[in-house]
Amino acid sequence: MEQIGFVGVNDKKDLLLNVAKVISKLNKSVLIVDSTIMQRLRYVVPKVASTPTYVSEYDGIDVAVGFMNLAGICQYLSIPSINYDYVLIDTDNPQTFNSFMIPKSKKIFYSTSYDEFELQRSLEILGTLREQITMTKLIISSDINNKHDEYLEHLLENFPIEWNKEKVEFPDMDNDRNATLVNHLIKQVDIRNYSSTYKDSLEYLISLILEGVVAQSEIRRIIRKK
């Protein structure tokens, strides 16, 4: 099992669904864990019981909602340990950032726009760091430029963070938001209607997650498949 952390207060639920869909089509088992304060996936993925914590399925993707750690998921599923190939953990608060031991994750993505609220809230999350971690920037914004990136690094310059040279950028565009809305309506995770730019970024992000495990050409084939 490889745990991948996605840290940040921006809405990542649909991006993680798209990532998980592609990984599952590459014959790898994947679980999304929504450990955010708002738990947005609770309103997308149907409950299987009237419980505050549950694991359910959405268009072939397993999603866990409401848990504070992996042990709780194991207990819910009555298994001794997590048996997924990849566990994608979405966190936007210091509690689950630490209870899921995000700093120990195989890879950590710092997900944000350049919105001041999102940047300042991330200081609260990362302010609990007591050891150096390595993170990759995952920028989702309609205005991606070096000046904003320099400001981001300035805010976090005194934190024990080493940035990977790789950076993933998703331009926030109307047609991609529309593709997401269509997916909500049809209750499916369909990547075909996203822009070529979005698909390129999705391919790059997944290639970083699956580094050395699946060839990028195979990832591209799945994403571009009609």
Contacts in CASP RR format, 6 or more apart in sequence:
PFRMAT RR
TARGET T0000
AUTHOR 0000-0000-0000
METHOD contacts of the structure
MODEL  1
MEQIGFVGVNDKKDLLLNVAKVISKLNKSVLIVDSTIMQRLRYVVPKVAS
TPTYVSEYDGIDVAVGFMNLAGICQYLSIPSINYDYVLIDTDNPQTFNSF
MIPKSKKIFYSTSYDEFELQRSLEILGTLREQITMTKLIISSDINNKHDE
YLEHLLENFPIEWNKEKVEFPDMDNDRNATLVNHLIKQVDIRNYSSTYKD
SLEYLISLILEGVVAQSEIRRIIRKK
1 81 0 8 1.000
1 82 0 8 1.000
1 83 0 8 1.000
1 84 0 8 1.000
1 85 0 8 1.000
1 86 0 8 1.000
1 87 0 8 1.000
2 85 0 8 1.000
2 86 0 8 1.000
2 87 0 8 1.000
2 106 0 8 1.000
2 107 0 8 1.000
3 70 0 8 1.000
3 86 0 8 1.000
3 87 0 8 1.000
3 89 0 8 1.000
3 100 0 8 1.000
3 104 0 8 1.000
3 105 0 8 1.000
3 106 0 8 1.000
4 86 0 8 1.000
4 87 0 8 1.000
4 88 0 8 1.000
4 89 0 8 1.000
4 105 0 8 1.000
4 106 0 8 1.000
4 107 0 8 1.000
4 108 0 8 1.000
4 109 0 8 1.000
4 209 0 8 1.000
5 88 0 8 1.000
5 89 0 8 1.000
5 90 0 8 1.000
5 91 0 8 1.000
5 100 0 8 1.000
5 102 0 8 1.000
5 105 0 8 1.000
5 107 0 8 1.000
5 108 0 8 1.000
5 109 0 8 1.000
6 12 0 8 1.000
6 16 0 8 1.000
6 88 0 8 1.000
6 89 0 8 1.000
6 90 0 8 1.000
6 91 0 8 1.000
6 108 0 8 1.000
6 109 0 8 1.000
6 111 0 8 1.000
6 138 0 8 1.000
7 91 0 8 1.000
7 92 0 8 1.000
7 97 0 8 1.000
7 102 0 8 1.000
7 108 0 8 1.000
7 109 0 8 1.000
7 110 0 8 1.000
7 111 0 8 1.000
7 122 0 8 1.000
7 125 0 8 1.000
7 126 0 8 1.000
7 135 0 8 1.000
8 91 0 8 1.000
8 92 0 8 1.000
8 110 0 8 1.000
8 111 0 8 1.000
8 112 0 8 1.000
8 118 0 8 1.000
8 121 0 8 1.000
8 122 0 8 1.000
8 125 0 8 1.000
9 36 0 8 1.000
9 92 0 8 1.000
9 112 0 8 1.000
9 117 0 8 1.000
9 118 0 8 1.000
9 121 0 8 1.000
9 122 0 8 1.000
9 125 0 8 1.000
10 111 0 8 1.000
10 112 0 8 1.000
10 113 0 8 1.000
10 115 0 8 1.000
10 118 0 8 1.000
10 140 0 8 1.000
11 40 0 8 1.000
12 90 0 8 1.000
12 111 0 8 1.000
13 34 0 8 1.000
13 40 0 8 1.000
13 41 0 8 1.000
13 44 0 8 1.000
13 90 0 8 1.000
14 180 0 8 1.000
14 183 0 8 1.000
15 111 0 8 1.000
15 140 0 8 1.000
15 170 0 8 1.000
15 202 0 8 1.000
16 32 0 8 1.000
16 88 0 8 1.000
16 90 0 8 1.000
17 32 0 8 1.000
17 44 0 8 1.000
17 58 0 8 1.000
17 59 0 8 1.000
17 61 0 8 1.000
17 183 0 8 1.000
17 189 0 8 1.000
18 189 0 8 1.000
18 191 0 8 1.000
18 194 0 8 1.000
18 202 0 8 1.000
19 88 0 8 1.000
19 202 0 8 1.000
19 205 0 8 1.000
19 206 0 8 1.000
19 209 0 8 1.000
20 30 0 8 1.000
20 32 0 8 1.000
20 61 0 8 1.000
20 88 0 8 1.000
20 189 0 8 1.000
21 59 0 8 1.000
21 60 0 8 1.000
21 61 0 8 1.000
21 189 0 8 1.000
21 191 0 8 1.000
22 191 0 8 1.000
22 202 0 8 1.000
22 206 0 8 1.000
22 219 0 8 1.000
22 222 0 8 1.000
22 223 0 8 1.000
23 30 0 8 1.000
23 85 0 8 1.000
23 86 0 8 1.000
23 206 0 8 1.000
23 209 0 8 1.000
23 210 0 8 1.000
24 30 0 8 1.000
24 60 0 8 1.000
24 61 0 8 1.000
25 222 0 8 1.000
26 210 0 8 1.000
26 214 0 8 1.000
26 218 0 8 1.000
26 219 0 8 1.000
26 222 0 8 1.000
28 85 0 8 1.000
28 86 0 8 1.000
28 210 0 8 1.000
28 213 0 8 1.000
28 214 0 8 1.000
29 62 0 8 1.000
29 83 0 8 1.000
29 84 0 8 1.000
29 85 0 8 1.000
29 86 0 8 1.000
30 61 0 8 1.000
30 62 0 8 1.000
30 84 0 8 1.000
30 85 0 8 1.000
30 86 0 8 1.000
30 87 0 8 1.000
30 88 0 8 1.000
31 55 0 8 1.000
31 62 0 8 1.000
31 63 0 8 1.000
31 64 0 8 1.000
31 73 0 8 1.000
31 82 0 8 1.000
31 84 0 8 1.000
31 86 0 8 1.000
31 87 0 8 1.000
31 88 0 8 1.000
32 41 0 8 1.000
32 61 0 8 1.000
32 62 0 8 1.000
32 63 0 8 1.000
32 64 0 8 1.000
32 88 0 8 1.000
32 90 0 8 1.000
33 63 0 8 1.000
33 64 0 8 1.000
33 67 0 8 1.000
33 70 0 8 1.000
33 73 0 8 1.000
33 87 0 8 1.000
33 88 0 8 1.000
33 89 0 8 1.000
33 90 0 8 1.000
33 100 0 8 1.000
34 40 0 8 1.000
34 41 0 8 1.000
34 42 0 8 1.000
34 63 0 8 1.000
34 64 0 8 1.000
34 65 0 8 1.000
34 66 0 8 1.000
34 90 0 8 1.000
35 66 0 8 1.000
35 67 0 8 1.000
35 68 0 8 1.000
35 89 0 8 1.000
35 90 0 8 1.000
35 91 0 8 1.000
35 93 0 8 1.000
35 96 0 8 1.000
35 99 0 8 1.000
35 100 0 8 1.000
36 90 0 8 1.000
36 91 0 8 1.000
36 92 0 8 1.000
36 93 0 8 1.000
36 96 0 8 1.000
37 92 0 8 1.000
37 93 0 8 1.000
38 92 0 8 1.000
39 65 0 8 1.000
39 66 0 8 1.000
41 63 0 8 1.000
41 65 0 8 1.000
41 90 0 8 1.000
42 65 0 8 1.000
42 66 0 8 1.000
44 58 0 8 1.000
44 184 0 8 1.000
45 56 0 8 1.000
45 57 0 8 1.000
45 58 0 8 1.000
45 63 0 8 1.000
45 65 0 8 1.000
46 56 0 8 1.000
46 58 0 8 1.000
47 54 0 8 1.000
47 56 0 8 1.000
48 54 0 8 1.000
48 55 0 8 1.000
48 56 0 8 1.000
52 66 0 8 1.000
53 64 0 8 1.000
53 65 0 8 1.000
53 66 0 8 1.000
53 67 0 8 1.000
53 72 0 8 1.000
53 76 0 8 1.000
54 64 0 8 1.000
54 65 0 8 1.000
54 66 0 8 1.000
54 76 0 8 1.000
55 62 0 8 1.000
55 63 0 8 1.000
55 64 0 8 1.000
55 65 0 8 1.000
55 73 0 8 1.000
55 76 0 8 1.000
55 77 0 8 1.000
56 62 0 8 1.000
56 63 0 8 1.000
56 65 0 8 1.000
57 63 0 8 1.000
58 187 0 8 1.000
58 189 0 8 1.000
59 187 0 8 1.000
59 188 0 8 1.000
59 189 0 8 1.000
61 189 0 8 1.000
62 84 0 8 1.000
64 73 0 8 1.000
64 76 0 8 1.000
67 73 0 8 1.000
67 76 0 8 1.000
68 95 0 8 1.000
68 96 0 8 1.000
68 99 0 8 1.000
68 100 0 8 1.000
69 99 0 8 1.000
69 100 0 8 1.000
70 82 0 8 1.000
70 87 0 8 1.000
70 100 0 8 1.000
73 82 0 8 1.000
74 80 0 8 1.000
74 81 0 8 1.000
74 82 0 8 1.000
86 209 0 8 1.000
89 96 0 8 1.000
89 100 0 8 1.000
89 102 0 8 1.000
89 105 0 8 1.000
91 97 0 8 1.000
91 100 0 8 1.000
91 102 0 8 1.000
91 125 0 8 1.000
92 121 0 8 1.000
92 125 0 8 1.000
93 124 0 8 1.000
93 125 0 8 1.000
94 124 0 8 1.000
94 125 0 8 1.000
94 127 0 8 1.000
94 128 0 8 1.000
96 102 0 8 1.000
97 125 0 8 1.000
97 128 0 8 1.000
98 128 0 8 1.000
102 108 0 8 1.000
103 129 0 8 1.000
103 131 0 8 1.000
103 133 0 8 1.000
107 136 0 8 1.000
107 208 0 8 1.000
107 209 0 8 1.000
108 133 0 8 1.000
108 134 0 8 1.000
108 135 0 8 1.000
108 136 0 8 1.000
109 135 0 8 1.000
109 136 0 8 1.000
109 137 0 8 1.000
109 138 0 8 1.000
109 168 0 8 1.000
109 205 0 8 1.000
110 122 0 8 1.000
110 135 0 8 1.000
110 136 0 8 1.000
110 137 0 8 1.000
110 138 0 8 1.000
111 138 0 8 1.000
111 140 0 8 1.000
112 118 0 8 1.000
112 119 0 8 1.000
112 122 0 8 1.000
112 137 0 8 1.000
112 138 0 8 1.000
112 139 0 8 1.000
112 140 0 8 1.000
112 152 0 8 1.000
113 139 0 8 1.000
113 140 0 8 1.000
113 141 0 8 1.000
113 172 0 8 1.000
114 139 0 8 1.000
114 141 0 8 1.000
114 143 0 8 1.000
114 148 0 8 1.000
114 151 0 8 1.000
114 152 0 8 1.000
115 141 0 8 1.000
119 151 0 8 1.000
119 152 0 8 1.000
119 155 0 8 1.000
120 155 0 8 1.000
122 156 0 8 1.000
123 155 0 8 1.000
123 156 0 8 1.000
126 156 0 8 1.000
126 159 0 8 1.000
126 161 0 8 1.000
127 159 0 8 1.000
129 159 0 8 1.000
129 160 0 8 1.000
129 161 0 8 1.000
130 160 0 8 1.000
131 160 0 8 1.000
132 160 0 8 1.000
132 161 0 8 1.000
132 162 0 8 1.000
133 160 0 8 1.000
133 161 0 8 1.000
133 162 0 8 1.000
134 161 0 8 1.000
134 162 0 8 1.000
134 163 0 8 1.000
134 164 0 8 1.000
135 161 0 8 1.000
135 162 0 8 1.000
135 163 0 8 1.000
135 164 0 8 1.000
136 163 0 8 1.000
136 164 0 8 1.000
136 166 0 8 1.000
136 167 0 8 1.000
136 168 0 8 1.000
136 208 0 8 1.000
137 149 0 8 1.000
137 152 0 8 1.000
137 163 0 8 1.000
137 164 0 8 1.000
137 167 0 8 1.000
137 168 0 8 1.000
138 167 0 8 1.000
138 168 0 8 1.000
138 170 0 8 1.000
138 205 0 8 1.000
139 149 0 8 1.000
139 167 0 8 1.000
139 168 0 8 1.000
139 169 0 8 1.000
139 170 0 8 1.000
140 170 0 8 1.000
140 172 0 8 1.000
141 148 0 8 1.000
141 169 0 8 1.000
141 170 0 8 1.000
141 171 0 8 1.000
141 172 0 8 1.000
142 171 0 8 1.000
142 172 0 8 1.000
142 173 0 8 1.000
144 169 0 8 1.000
144 171 0 8 1.000
149 167 0 8 1.000
153 163 0 8 1.000
166 208 0 8 1.000
168 201 0 8 1.000
168 204 0 8 1.000
168 205 0 8 1.000
168 208 0 8 1.000
169 201 0 8 1.000
170 176 0 8 1.000
170 198 0 8 1.000
170 201 0 8 1.000
170 202 0 8 1.000
171 197 0 8 1.000
171 198 0 8 1.000
171 201 0 8 1.000
173 195 0 8 1.000
173 197 0 8 1.000
173 198 0 8 1.000
175 193 0 8 1.000
175 194 0 8 1.000
175 195 0 8 1.000
176 194 0 8 1.000
176 195 0 8 1.000
176 198 0 8 1.000
178 193 0 8 1.000
179 190 0 8 1.000
179 193 0 8 1.000
179 194 0 8 1.000
179 195 0 8 1.000
179 198 0 8 1.000
182 190 0 8 1.000
182 193 0 8 1.000
183 189 0 8 1.000
183 190 0 8 1.000
191 199 0 8 1.000
191 202 0 8 1.000
191 223 0 8 1.000
192 226 0 8 1.000
194 202 0 8 1.000
199 223 0 8 1.000
199 224 0 8 1.000
202 223 0 8 1.000
203 216 0 8 1.000
203 219 0 8 1.000
203 220 0 8 1.000
203 223 0 8 1.000
206 219 0 8 1.000
206 223 0 8 1.000
207 216 0 8 1.000
207 219 0 8 1.000
210 219 0 8 1.000
END
